[in-house]
C-alpha cells in the first residue's frame, strides 16, 4: 500500500510547504482539491513539482464536466513534464454542495456522467497525439498538431483515477477504462473485495489502484489494505479548511509520517 495526504486548504505558500514536509516525512503522494474559486490546483501542483523529487502529485479530485478537457489535458501533461512523470489525475462528476458558486455549469447528473466519459476519452486521445475528436458534448479538431508533440506527458500512460459507485454497473464499467477507482458512497473492506472481484472478472488490470481514505490514528488501515486497497489517503475535511488551527493540525499529522 502507498500513502498519500490530501491537503485540506490554506494559501498556496502554506500548501507548498506542506508538500515539502510530506516528502521529507515519507509520504508517497500529495493531492489537492479543485474549488470553484480559490488556489489553482494545477499551478500549485506545478510549483510542488519544482520543490519535490519523489512524491506523486495530483488532484482529489477534478470535477471534469465543469472543466474543458483539452485544458485539463494540457495542465496534467505540463505537471507530468515538470515532475519527471509523477502526475495523477483523479476525476469525478462534481458534487453539488451549498458552497458551489452559481456559474451556469451543467448540473444534471446523467449529462455530467456523459460529459465525464467523453472527457476521459478526449484527454487520452490528446495525450496520444491525436488531433481529432468528435462526441456528443465535445469536439476537438486541429490541422497543425506540432504543439501536441511538445505537450506530451512523460509517462507512457498518466494514471487516471475515477470515482466509482459500487455496485452500479455503469459506474464500474467506467472504472474499467481507467487506472484507479475512488469508491463512492458507503464502503466497507468487504465491499471492496466484492468490487475488486467484479472488476477482475471483467478484465480490469491487476495493477488497478483502489483508494481508501480517512483519518489516522483511528482508521483501520490494515483492514483496507487486506481488502485490496492500494492507496491510503489521509484526510482532514472538517470545516474550517484554512484556519491557523487546521493548518497546525495538518502540518503535525504530515510530520508524523504515514500509517505504515
Order of alpha helices (4+ residues) and beta strands (2+ residues): beta-alpha-beta-alpha-beta-beta-alpha-beta-alpha-beta-beta-alpha-beta-alpha-beta-alpha-beta-alpha-beta-alpha
